[in-house]
Amino acid sequence: MKKGIFKCLAIIIVLLSSQLSFAATVDTVLTHSNVMNKDIKAVVVKPQNYEALSKRFPVLYLLHGAGGKYSDWLLNTKDKEAVKKLADNFGMMVVCPDGGVTSWYFDSPVDPSYQYETYVSKELVEFIDRKYRSIADRNGRAITGLSMGGHGGLYLAFRHQDVYGACGSMSGGVDIRPFPENWNIAKRLGPYNQFPDRWEANTVINLTHLLIPNKLAIIFDVGRNDFFYDVNVALHDKLTARNIPHDFTIRPGAHNFEYWESAVAYQMMYFSKFFNKNNN
């Protein structure tokens, strides 16, 4: 009888331990953008030892895709705790900003209400460094995202190498030119047939001239069945031709959260290695 009781207690303890194996906390914060004159929400995930330790923590800025919002990474994964567990495992903060429904993380030359390059890479970073114990240095910051956010992760890092030391993209729209009628890009830059120079100047694949070998740690991936497959392979080929070191992976999968939930774990491991190398 006693053995049975102890066995039941042991099972309960194991189950409770599995439920409490992560302790990351989530803040939903209201930030203000001066450049757009509006308040914008963001999610901030703090790892389990944030309160206990007095040290500063590295930060991953994790961007959503077109049609999404700041809470996507916490609500749309199959395991709703996936990002929190990864923040715990790798000891980093994760910040998920709202990037507008279809901002593409540009500072739009035609719409003053879409100035998300300035917001994410200046105003939000300054807010996080002011409010949290973040490492306020490029060696303590990385940025990545999915789809539109994958474009944003590389676009912002390539253009702001003083802000970010590492960057990535998951299924990213890393060349917007083949999609002139999609995802409201024309509303941000103007129609391609009227303003081709804007499209040429703001597509990730045309920004590789900004890169110096080993200045940025770069990782990106794409599913073999993704409609962005070809543009990602083209970016890989161009970076290789320019001798820019990077980590590029093709995996089975399509353009969905099943793929991204797996991909983000690999990318956070990559960023963790970067942070550990540069902050210890």
Backbone hydrogen bonds in HBPLUS format (Angstrom, degrees):
<---DONOR---> <-ACCEPTOR-->    atom                        ^
c    i                          cat <-CA-CA->   ^        H-A-AA   ^      H-
h    n   atom  resd res      DA  || num        DHA   H-A  angle D-A-AA Bond
n    s   type  num  typ     dist DA aas  dist angle  dist       angle   num
A0005-ILE N   A0001-MET O   3.02 MM   4  6.39 151.5  2.11 146.4 154.2     1
A0006-PHE N   A0002-LYS O   2.85 MM   4  6.12 166.9  1.87 157.6 160.6     2
A0007-LYS N   A0003-LYS O   2.87 MM   4  6.02 151.7  1.95 144.1 152.4     3
A0008-CYS N   A0004-GLY O   3.00 MM   4  6.22 156.0  2.06 143.9 149.8     4
A0009-LEU N   A0005-ILE O   2.90 MM   4  6.21 159.2  1.94 151.2 157.3     5
A0010-ALA N   A0006-PHE O   2.87 MM   4  6.07 154.2  1.93 145.4 152.5     6
A0011-ILE N   A0007-LYS O   3.00 MM   4  6.28 154.6  2.07 146.5 152.8     7
A0012-ILE N   A0008-CYS O   2.95 MM   4  6.24 159.4  1.99 149.9 155.5     8
A0013-ILE N   A0009-LEU O   2.90 MM   4  6.15 159.6  1.94 151.1 156.5     9
A0014-VAL N   A0010-ALA O   2.99 MM   4  6.21 159.3  2.04 147.7 153.0    10
A0015-LEU N   A0011-ILE O   2.93 MM   4  6.18 161.5  1.97 151.2 156.2    11
A0016-LEU N   A0012-ILE O   2.87 MM   4  6.09 161.9  1.90 152.7 157.7    12
A0017-SER N   A0013-ILE O   2.84 MM   4  5.99 155.5  1.90 146.9 154.3    13
A0018-SER N   A0014-VAL O   2.96 MM   4  6.21 151.7  2.04 147.1 154.2    14
A0019-GLN N   A0015-LEU O   3.12 MM   4  6.40 144.9  2.24 141.4 150.6    15
A0019-GLN N   A0016-LEU O   3.13 MM   3  5.08 121.0  2.50  92.2 107.0    16
A0020-LEU N   A0016-LEU O   2.93 MM   4  6.14 137.0  2.12 143.1 155.5    17
A0025-THR N   A0046-LYS O   2.99 MM  21  5.29 147.7  2.09 147.5 155.2    18
A0046-LYS N   A0025-THR O   2.80 MM  21  5.29 167.9  1.82 160.4 164.2    19
A0027-ASP N   A0044-VAL O   2.82 MM  17  5.03 167.7  1.84 148.8 152.4    20
A0044-VAL N   A0027-ASP O   2.75 MM  17  5.03 160.6  1.79 154.6 159.6    21
A0029-VAL N   A0042-ALA O   2.85 MM  13  5.40 151.5  1.93 159.6 165.7    22
A0042-ALA N   A0029-VAL O   2.98 MM  13  5.40 142.4  2.12 150.8 156.0    23
A0031-THR N   A0040-ILE O   2.76 MM   9  5.17 165.0  1.79 155.2 152.9    24
A0040-ILE N   A0031-THR O   2.75 MM   9  5.17 157.2  1.80 138.4 146.2    25
A0033-SER N   A0038-LYS O   2.86 MM   5  5.51 174.9  1.86 164.4 166.1    26
A0037-ASN N   A0033-SER O   2.76 MM   4  5.51 115.0  2.19 129.8 146.7    27
A0038-LYS N   A0033-SER O   3.22 MM   5  5.51 147.2  2.33 140.0 149.0    28
A0098-ASP N   A0041-LYS O   3.19 MM  57  5.95 130.7  2.44 164.3 160.0    29
A0043-VAL N   A0096-CYS O   2.95 MM  53  5.01 163.6  1.98 134.7 138.6    30
A0096-CYS N   A0043-VAL O   2.79 MM  53  5.01 163.1  1.82 148.9 154.9    31
A0045-VAL N   A0094-VAL O   2.74 MM  49  4.98 174.0  1.74 156.9 159.0    32
A0094-VAL N   A0045-VAL O   3.02 MM  49  4.98 154.9  2.08 136.1 143.4    33
A0050-TYR N   A0047-PRO O   3.01 MM   3  5.50 161.9  2.05 125.9 126.5    34
A0053-LEU N   A0049-ASN O   3.07 MM   4  5.95 155.5  2.14 150.1 153.3    35
A0057-PHE N   A0133-ARG O   2.78 MM  76  6.24 156.8  1.83 148.1 152.9    36
A0135-ILE N   A0057-PHE O   2.85 MM  78  5.48 139.6  2.01 138.6 134.9    37
A0093-MET N   A0058-PRO O   2.90 MM  35  6.15 166.1  1.92 168.3 163.7    38
A0059-VAL N   A0140-GLY O   2.82 MM  81  6.16 164.5  1.84 160.2 161.8    39
A0142-ALA N   A0059-VAL O   3.00 MM  83  6.44 149.4  2.09 157.6 163.5    40
A0060-LEU N   A0093-MET O   2.89 MM  33  6.20 159.1  1.93 145.3 150.9    41
A0095-VAL N   A0060-LEU O   2.82 MM  35  6.16 163.5  1.85 155.5 160.4    42
A0061-TYR N   A0142-ALA O   2.83 MM  81  6.17 168.1  1.84 149.4 151.5    43
A0144-THR N   A0061-TYR O   2.94 MM  83  6.39 158.2  1.99 169.4 175.4    44
A0062-LEU N   A0095-VAL O   2.80 MM  33  5.96 160.4  1.84 150.1 157.0    45
A0063-LEU N   A0144-THR O   2.85 MM  81  6.17 164.1  1.87 142.1 147.2    46
A0146-LEU N   A0063-LEU O   3.32 MM  83  6.55 150.6  2.41 145.0 145.9    47
A0068-GLY N   A0065-GLY O   3.04 MM   3  5.41 149.7  2.14 133.9 134.6    48
A0067-GLY N   A0101-VAL O   2.71 MM  34  4.62 168.5  1.73 140.8 144.6    49
A0072-ASP N   A0069-LYS O   3.13 MM   3  5.74 170.9  2.14 124.6 127.3    50
A0074-LEU N   A0071-SER O   3.02 MM   3  5.55 146.8  2.14 115.3 125.1    51
A0075-LEU N   A0071-SER O   3.08 MM   4  6.19 134.1  2.30 150.9 164.1    52
A0075-LEU N   A0072-ASP O   3.19 MM   3  5.17 135.2  2.40  96.8 109.1    53
A0076-ASN N   A0072-ASP O   2.90 MM   4  5.45 164.4  1.92 155.3 155.6    54
A0082-ALA N   A0079-ASP O   2.96 MM   3  5.30 164.3  1.99 124.4 124.4    55
A0085-LYS N   A0081-GLU O   2.86 MM   4  6.03 161.6  1.89 164.2 169.5    56
A0086-LEU N   A0082-ALA O   3.04 MM   4  6.29 157.3  2.09 147.9 154.2    57
A0087-ALA N   A0083-VAL O   2.91 MM   4  6.13 153.7  1.98 147.2 154.4    58
A0088-ASP N   A0084-LYS O   3.04 MM   4  6.32 153.4  2.11 145.7 152.5    59
A0089-ASN N   A0085-LYS O   2.83 MM   4  6.08 169.0  1.84 154.4 157.5    60
A0090-PHE N   A0086-LEU O   2.98 MM   4  6.02 158.0  2.03 149.8 154.1    61
A0091-GLY N   A0087-ALA O   2.86 MM   4  5.54 114.7  2.29 132.7 146.1    62
A0092-MET N   A0087-ALA O   3.20 MM   5  5.19 146.5  2.32 133.7 142.3    63
A0091-GLY N   A0088-ASP O   3.32 MM   3  5.13 148.5  2.43  95.9 104.9    64
A0106-PHE N   A0103-SER O   3.39 MM   3  6.25 172.5  2.40 123.0 122.2    65
A0116-TYR N   A0106-PHE O   2.89 MM  10  5.56 122.1  2.23 161.6 145.2    66
A0108-SER N   A0114-TYR O   2.83 MM   6  5.62 163.7  1.85 167.7 167.9    67
A0114-TYR N   A0111-ASP O   3.01 MM   3  5.66 164.8  2.04 124.9 127.3    68
A0119-TYR N   A0115-GLN O   3.21 MM   4  6.44 157.8  2.26 141.1 147.9    69
A0120-VAL N   A0116-TYR O   3.01 MM   4  5.84 171.3  2.02 136.6 139.3    70
A0121-SER N   A0117-GLU O   3.08 MM   4  5.92 159.5  2.12 147.1 152.4    71
A0122-LYS N   A0118-THR O   3.01 MM   4  5.35 132.9  2.24 133.8 140.4    72
A0123-GLU N   A0118-THR O   3.14 MM   5  6.57 158.3  2.19 150.5 156.3    73
A0124-LEU N   A0119-TYR O   2.69 MM   5  5.79 163.9  1.71 177.8 173.1    74
A0126-GLU N   A0122-LYS O   2.96 MM   4  6.01 160.0  2.00 148.8 154.7    75
A0127-PHE N   A0123-GLU O   3.03 MM   4  6.20 150.4  2.12 140.8 149.0    76
A0128-ILE N   A0124-LEU O   2.93 MM   4  6.21 165.8  1.95 160.4 162.5    77
A0129-ASP N   A0125-VAL O   2.99 MM   4  6.16 166.1  2.01 151.8 155.8    78
A0130-ARG N   A0126-GLU O   3.01 MM   4  6.04 137.3  2.19 137.6 148.6    79
A0130-ARG N   A0127-PHE O   3.19 MM   3  5.14 127.0  2.49  93.5 107.4    80
A0131-LYS N   A0127-PHE O   2.93 MM   4  6.06 154.4  2.00 153.5 160.0    81
A0132-TYR N   A0128-ILE O   2.87 MM   4  5.56 157.5  1.92 150.4 155.0    82
A0137-ASP N   A0135-ILE O   2.85 MM   2  5.59 139.1  2.02 103.2  91.6    83
A0140-GLY N   A0137-ASP O   2.83 MM   3  5.38 160.5  1.87 118.7 125.4    84
A0141-ARG N   A0138-ARG O   3.22 MM   3  5.14 167.9  2.24 107.2 107.5    85
A0165-GLY N   A0138-ARG O   2.87 MM  27  4.70 106.9  2.42 141.4 127.0    86
A0165-GLY N   A0141-ARG O   3.13 MM  24  5.99 161.8  2.16 149.0 151.8    87
A0143-ILE N   A0166-ALA O   3.16 MM  23  6.62 141.0  2.32 130.1 139.7    88
A0168-GLY N   A0143-ILE O   2.84 MM  25  6.30 135.9  2.04 150.0 152.8    89
A0170-MET N   A0145-GLY O   2.86 MM  25  5.98 146.8  1.97 166.6 169.9    90
A0149-GLY N   A0146-LEU O   2.68 MM   3  4.63 134.4  1.89 143.8 129.7    91
A0147-SER N   A0170-MET O   2.94 MM  23  6.33 151.5  2.02 161.7 166.2    92
A0150-GLY N   A0147-SER O   2.85 MM   3  4.86 131.7  2.08  97.4 112.0    93
A0151-HIS N   A0147-SER O   3.07 MM   4  6.55 152.5  2.14 154.3 160.7    94
A0173-GLY N   A0147-SER O   3.31 MM  26  5.62 150.3  2.41 118.8 116.8    95
A0152-GLY N   A0148-MET O   2.92 MM   4  6.25 155.8  1.98 140.8 148.4    96
A0153-GLY N   A0149-GLY O   2.78 MM   4  5.94 150.8  1.86 140.6 147.4    97
A0154-LEU N   A0150-GLY O   3.34 MM   4  6.55 167.4  2.36 148.7 149.6    98
A0155-TYR N   A0151-HIS O   2.82 MM   4  5.83 164.1  1.84 158.6 163.7    99
A0156-LEU N   A0152-GLY O   2.88 MM   4  5.73 169.4  1.89 147.0 150.5   100
A0157-ALA N   A0153-GLY O   3.28 MM   4  6.19 155.0  2.35 130.9 138.2   101
A0158-PHE N   A0154-LEU O   2.83 MM   4  5.83 166.1  1.84 153.0 157.3   102
A0159-ARG N   A0155-TYR O   3.18 MM   4  6.23 152.1  2.26 139.8 147.1   103
A0160-HIS N   A0156-LEU O   2.86 MM   4  5.82 120.9  2.22 136.4 151.4   104
A0160-HIS N   A0157-ALA O   3.23 MM   3  4.95 138.8  2.41  91.5 103.1   105
A0163-VAL N   A0160-HIS O   2.97 MM   3  5.42 155.8  2.03 111.0 118.7   106
A0164-TYR N   A0160-HIS O   3.22 MM   4  6.58 162.1  2.25 158.5 162.4   107
A0217-ALA N   A0165-GLY O   3.07 MM  52  6.41 164.0  2.09 141.8 146.7   108
A0167-CYS N   A0217-ALA O   2.79 MM  50  6.24 154.2  1.86 167.9 176.8   109
A0219-ILE N   A0167-CYS O   3.03 MM  52  6.44 148.7  2.13 145.6 155.5   110
A0169-SER N   A0219-ILE O   3.09 MM  50  6.72 127.7  2.38 137.8 150.5   111
A0221-ASP N   A0169-SER O   3.07 MM  52  6.51 148.2  2.18 150.4 159.5   112
A0171-SER N   A0221-ASP O   2.97 MM  50  6.17 165.1  1.99 145.9 150.8   113
A0205-ILE N   A0174-VAL O   3.05 MM  31  6.07 139.8  2.22 169.5 177.1   114
A0179-PHE N   A0176-ILE O   3.00 MM   3  5.60 161.7  2.03 123.4 128.5   115
A0182-ASN N   A0179-PHE O   3.29 MM   3  5.43 170.7  2.30 113.0 115.5   116
A0185-ILE N   A0182-ASN O   3.20 MM   3  6.45 179.1  2.20 139.0 139.3   117
A0187-LYS N   A0184-ASN O   3.00 MM   3  5.18 134.1  2.22 100.4 113.1   118
A0188-ARG N   A0185-ILE O   2.95 MM   3  5.25 142.8  2.09 105.4 116.6   119
A0189-LEU N   A0185-ILE O   3.01 MM   4  6.32 151.8  2.09 155.0 163.6   120
A0190-GLY N   A0186-ALA O   2.65 MM   4  4.55 136.6  1.83 126.6 135.6   121
A0194-GLN N   A0191-PRO O   3.08 MM   3  5.39 144.9  2.21 105.8 116.2   122
A0195-PHE N   A0191-PRO O   2.85 MM   4  6.00 154.5  1.91 158.8 167.3   123
A0198-ARG N   A0195-PHE O   3.11 MM   3  5.64 131.7  2.35 112.3 123.2   124
A0200-GLU N   A0196-PRO O   2.91 MM   4  6.16 162.1  1.95 156.6 161.9   125
A0201-ALA N   A0197-ASP O   2.95 MM   4  6.03 150.3  2.04 142.9 150.6   126
A0202-ASN N   A0198-ARG O   3.10 MM   4  6.12 125.5  2.42 138.7 151.1   127
A0202-ASN N   A0199-TRP O   3.33 MM   3  5.26 143.2  2.48  95.4 105.3   128
A0206-ASN N   A0203-THR O   2.94 MM   3  5.67 153.5  2.01 123.1 130.9   129
A0207-LEU N   A0204-VAL O   2.85 MM   3  5.23 164.0  1.87 123.2 124.6   130
A0210-LEU N   A0207-LEU O   3.00 MM   3  5.76 165.3  2.02 121.1 125.9   131
A0211-LEU N   A0208-THR O   3.09 MM   3  5.45 164.5  2.11 112.8 117.8   132
A0215-LYS N   A0212-ILE O   2.98 MM   3  5.53 160.7  2.02 147.1 144.6   133
A0247-ASP N   A0218-ILE O   2.88 MM  29  6.22 157.8  1.93 145.7 152.9   134
A0220-PHE N   A0247-ASP O   2.88 MM  27  6.38 157.6  1.93 167.3 174.2   135
A0249-THR N   A0220-PHE O   3.16 MM  29  6.67 148.9  2.26 142.7 151.9   136
A0222-VAL N   A0249-THR O   3.09 MM  27  6.67 145.5  2.22 156.8 167.3   137
A0251-ARG N   A0222-VAL O   3.10 MM  29  6.38 159.9  2.14 145.1 151.3   138
A0226-ASP N   A0223-GLY O   3.10 MM   3  5.18 158.8  2.15 117.1 115.8   139
A0224-ARG N   A0251-ARG O   2.79 MM  27  5.97 146.0  1.90 159.1 167.1   140
A0225-ASN N   A0253-GLY O   2.97 MM  28  5.75 152.6  2.04 166.1 168.5   141
A0229-TYR N   A0226-ASP O   3.06 MM   3  5.19 155.9  2.11 113.2 114.4   142
A0232-ASN N   A0228-PHE O   3.20 MM   4  6.36 151.0  2.29 151.3 158.9   143
A0233-VAL N   A0229-TYR O   3.06 MM   4  6.36 160.2  2.10 156.7 162.2   144
A0234-ALA N   A0230-ASP O   2.97 MM   4  6.17 154.4  2.03 145.3 152.8   145
A0235-LEU N   A0231-VAL O   3.03 MM   4  6.22 148.7  2.13 136.8 144.4   146
A0236-HIS N   A0232-ASN O   2.96 MM   4  6.23 162.1  1.99 150.3 155.0   147
A0237-ASP N   A0233-VAL O   2.94 MM   4  6.21 159.8  1.98 149.9 155.0   148
A0238-LYS N   A0234-ALA O   2.97 MM   4  6.20 153.2  2.04 144.1 151.5   149
A0239-LEU N   A0235-LEU O   2.90 MM   4  6.13 164.2  1.93 158.1 161.7   150
A0240-THR N   A0236-HIS O   2.95 MM   4  6.11 157.4  2.00 149.0 155.7   151
A0241-ALA N   A0237-ASP O   2.94 MM   4  6.13 156.1  2.00 144.4 150.7   152
A0242-ARG N   A0238-LYS O   3.05 MM   4  6.27 138.8  2.22 140.1 150.9   153
A0244-ILE N   A0239-LEU O   2.92 MM   5  5.13 175.7  1.92 154.6 153.2   154
A0243-ASN N   A0240-THR O   3.06 MM   3  5.02 160.9  2.10 104.8 109.6   155
A0256-ASN N   A0254-ALA O   3.14 MM   2  5.82 127.8  2.42 104.6  90.2   156
A0259-TYR N   A0256-ASN O   3.12 MM   3  5.59 126.1  2.42 106.8 118.2   157
A0260-TRP N   A0256-ASN O   3.13 MM   4  6.50 162.7  2.16 145.9 150.9   158
A0261-GLU N   A0257-PHE O   2.84 MM   4  5.72 158.3  1.89 145.7 149.8   159
A0262-SER N   A0259-TYR O   3.17 MM   3  5.47 126.3  2.48 102.5 115.1   160
A0263-ALA N   A0259-TYR O   2.93 MM   4  6.17 161.9  1.96 151.1 157.1   161
A0264-VAL N   A0260-TRP O   2.91 MM   4  5.89 164.9  1.93 152.7 154.1   162
A0267-GLN N   A0263-ALA O   3.06 MM   4  6.39 160.1  2.10 153.5 159.6   163
A0268-MET N   A0264-VAL O   2.88 MM   4  5.99 157.8  1.93 146.9 152.4   164
A0269-MET N   A0265-ALA O   3.16 MM   4  6.31 146.9  2.27 138.7 147.2   165
A0270-TYR N   A0266-TYR O   3.07 MM   4  6.36 155.0  2.14 144.7 151.3   166
A0271-PHE N   A0267-GLN O   2.87 MM   4  6.20 161.2  1.91 153.4 158.0   167
A0272-SER N   A0268-MET O   2.86 MM   4  5.92 149.6  1.95 139.4 148.1   168
A0273-LYS N   A0269-MET O   3.09 MM   4  6.39 153.8  2.16 146.9 152.5   169
A0274-PHE N   A0270-TYR O   3.14 MM   4  6.50 153.7  2.21 144.4 151.9   170
A0275-PHE N   A0271-PHE O   2.83 MM   4  6.14 163.6  1.86 155.8 159.4   171
A0276-ASN N   A0272-SER O   2.86 MM   4  6.05 167.0  1.88 153.3 157.0   172
A0277-LYS N   A0273-LYS O   3.00 MM   4  6.04 152.2  2.07 143.0 150.3   173
A0278-ASN N   A0274-PHE O   3.12 MM   4  6.26 150.1  2.21 147.7 155.0   174
A0279-ASN N   A0275-PHE O   2.92 MM   4  5.77 124.3  2.24 150.8 161.7   175
